[in-house]
Amino acid sequence: MSAQRTTLEGYVEIPGICFVREPESARRCTLSAGHGGVHRHFYSGSLTNGFRAGTSWPRRPGEKQAD
């Protein structure tokens, strides 16, 4: 039997990934859930030698995945 998590209406948590949105953007953090330091999106930014530089932004108080 599997246990189901209950969440508040209008709020969905994605386990295993941070997924907090960058302010004024559609990008979301691609680091693991519960990481420390700044948020980071690895699939954006300038392309250098075939690799994306990524973008980062500071943590804000009271952040939630669904913001």
ZIPEDA-V512293 format. One record per residue. N is the residue number from 1. PSI is psi as a letter, one per 30 degrees, with the letter a starting at -180 (NA if undefined). OMEGA is omega in whole degrees, -180 to 180 (999 if undefined). NEAR is the number of other C-alpha atoms within 10 Angstrom. Layout:
N PSI OMEGA NEAR
N PSI OMEGA NEAR
//
This chain:
1 k -179 3
2 k 178 4
3 k 178 5
4 k 177 6
5 k 175 6
6 k 179 8
7 l 177 9
8 k 179 7
9 k 180 6
10 g -179 6
11 k 179 11
12 k 178 12
13 k 177 15
14 j -177 11
15 k 174 9
16 f 180 11
17 k -177 16
18 e 173 20
19 g 177 23
20 k -176 23
21 k 172 21
22 k -180 20
23 k 178 12
24 h -178 6
25 l 175 7
26 f 180 8
27 k 178 18
28 l -178 21
29 k -179 22
30 g 177 17
31 l 180 18
32 l 180 13
33 k 177 15
34 g 180 9
35 l 176 10
36 l 177 9
37 a -175 9
38 l 173 12
39 l -178 23
40 k 174 22
41 j -172 21
42 f -173 17
43 g 179 16
44 a 180 14
45 a -176 13
46 l 180 12
47 k 180 11
48 j -179 8
49 h 178 7
50 g 180 7
51 k 175 12
52 k 180 14
53 f -178 15
54 l 177 13
55 l 178 17
56 l 179 17
57 l -176 14
58 l 175 10
59 k 177 13
60 k 179 12
61 k 174 5
62 g -178 6
63 k 174 10
64 l -180 14
65 e -173 16
66 g 180 12
67 NA 999 11
//
